Amino acid sequence: MRQTGLILVEGLPGSGKSTTAHALTRLLASQQIPVRWWYEEERDHPVYIFRDRATLQHLVDALDRGEYREVILDALAQWQSFAATVQDMDTVVIIDSCLFGYLTWSLFPFDVPEAEIRSYVSAVADIIAPAHPALIYFYQDNVAASLARLCARRGGDTEQRLIQRSTQS
């Protein structure tokens, strides 16, 4: 009997999260296991608290004003809704870059205290626990070297886009 209702795939940009999530989706489907993968950049993602550019800007503005606690509460409510939906499904749900990416990544540039970020991630873990989640984490020993390899492999303006995305999130 299958226990895991949720698979989280996490890691640095370019570490293989989406490739792995896609492969898992195909593998589970080939075994007639109902599966739904929510790609991190998919529109109307069920974990995100923004739906379009305007609501994303509202979120960034709130963080910029130091209203991170309100943003975190909204995010936790969204996770709660998502977890309830996953529990009611007879489908394995796969998401990538949502636990350590998504909001967590965005809290750092706004000087949210590390303890608050840890508390947020812990609360999410508690919320999703009934779905018996599995975590696949692509750990990198040397973050700088991993990002340098990514930039070299993808070429073009990858480095500038990563810097811009990180500093303007």
BELWO-V601508 format. One line per field, one symbol per residue. psi: psi as a letter, one per 20 degrees, with the letter a starting at -180 (. if undefined). A space follows every 50 residues. Layout:
psi: ???
This chain:
psi: ppgpipppoqrrpjijghgggggggggghhjkppqopoqhjpqkpihqjq iahghghggggghhjjlhggggggghhghggggggghiqlqpppqqkhgi cdgghihgijkpphhhggggggggghgigijlqppopnpphngghghggg ggghackgghgggghgij.
